[in-house]
Amino acid sequence: MQIDIEATGIELTPPLREYIEEKIGKLDKLLKKFDEGSVSVRVEIGRTTKHHRQGDVYRAEANLRFPGGFLRAEHQGEDVRVAVNEVREKLQREIEKLKASH
């Protein structure tokens, strides 16, 4: 699975990149029936505001493309890692729903 990451308003540090690749990469095992190169996910992380320091100031969005389908998930949270986890869990639930319906 190819993972593209874009950061808006925050620095995409190497540890943060690794974290996102690890968490989102876990979805790969649910998509085994597709060819390795045919699945891609675009992850965008960022701050929702420059003025606030508390509350849901971070957001993560992921667009997962695979042959015959497209899934999207978005989450806002107090921590960028929490937002990434929530996005992964939402995508995982959607993938499992698709697998159950086939």
C-alpha distance (Angstrom), angle and dihedral (degrees) to the residues before:
residue distance angle dihedral
M1 . . .
Q2 3.78 . .
I3 3.81 114.8 .
D4 3.80 120.6 -163.3
I5 3.81 116.8 -171.9
E6 3.78 127.2 -164.0
A7 3.79 125.4 -176.9
T8 3.80 123.7 -157.7
G9 3.78 120.4 -168.1
I10 3.80 94.5 -7.9
E11 3.79 134.3 72.9
L12 3.79 116.1 -102.3
T13 3.80 98.0 -139.7
P14 3.82 120.2 -168.2
P15 3.86 91.8 -109.4
L16 3.82 90.6 51.0
R17 3.82 91.3 47.8
E18 3.82 90.1 50.4
Y19 3.81 90.9 48.5
I20 3.81 92.5 52.1
E21 3.81 93.0 45.0
E22 3.80 90.9 49.8
K23 3.82 96.0 47.2
I24 3.81 97.4 41.6
G25 3.81 91.2 38.8
K26 3.81 89.4 63.9
L27 3.81 87.8 72.4
D28 3.80 88.0 68.1
K29 3.80 92.3 81.0
L30 3.81 89.9 58.6
L31 3.80 90.5 53.9
K32 3.81 98.0 50.0
K33 3.81 93.9 126.2
F34 3.82 90.1 69.3
D35 3.79 124.6 75.4
E36 3.79 114.3 -95.0
G37 3.80 93.8 -114.9
S38 3.79 96.4 44.4
V39 3.82 97.1 69.2
S40 3.78 121.1 74.6
V41 3.77 135.1 166.7
R42 3.78 128.1 -163.8
V43 3.80 113.5 -155.8
E44 3.78 121.4 -166.7
I45 3.78 121.1 -170.9
G46 3.76 128.6 179.5
R47 3.74 151.6 129.7
T48 3.78 117.3 -77.9
T49 3.80 92.1 -152.2
K50 3.76 138.8 13.8
H51 3.79 93.9 -152.5
H52 3.81 104.1 57.0
R53 3.76 124.3 69.7
Q54 3.81 99.3 -177.1
G55 3.77 134.4 50.2
D56 3.78 127.3 31.1
V57 3.78 97.2 -17.2
Y58 3.84 97.9 141.0
R59 3.76 127.3 67.2
A60 3.76 135.1 -171.6
E61 3.77 126.5 -166.7
A62 3.79 128.8 -178.1
N63 3.79 130.1 -169.5
L64 3.80 112.3 -164.8
R65 3.80 118.4 -164.5
F66 3.77 124.3 -169.5
P67 3.82 133.9 156.8
G68 3.78 107.1 -65.4
G69 3.78 96.0 3.4
F70 3.75 153.2 61.6
L71 3.80 129.5 -161.9
R72 3.78 129.0 -171.8
A73 3.80 131.3 -169.0
E74 3.78 132.8 176.8
H75 3.79 134.4 -177.8
Q76 3.80 137.5 174.0
G77 3.78 122.3 -153.3
E78 3.78 147.5 151.6
D79 3.80 91.8 -97.7
V80 3.79 128.3 40.8
R81 3.81 91.6 -137.2
V82 3.81 91.7 54.1
A83 3.81 89.3 50.3
V84 3.83 90.4 51.5
N85 3.82 91.0 49.4
E86 3.80 91.8 50.7
V87 3.80 91.7 49.2
R88 3.81 90.6 51.0
E89 3.81 91.5 49.2
K90 3.82 91.9 49.2
L91 3.80 91.4 50.3
Q92 3.79 91.0 46.2
R93 3.82 91.3 53.9
E94 3.81 91.2 48.9
I95 3.82 92.4 48.8
E96 3.81 90.5 49.7
K97 3.82 90.1 50.1
L98 3.80 90.0 52.1
K99 3.80 92.0 48.8
A100 3.82 91.5 49.1
S101 3.80 92.2 51.7
H102 3.82 93.5 52.6
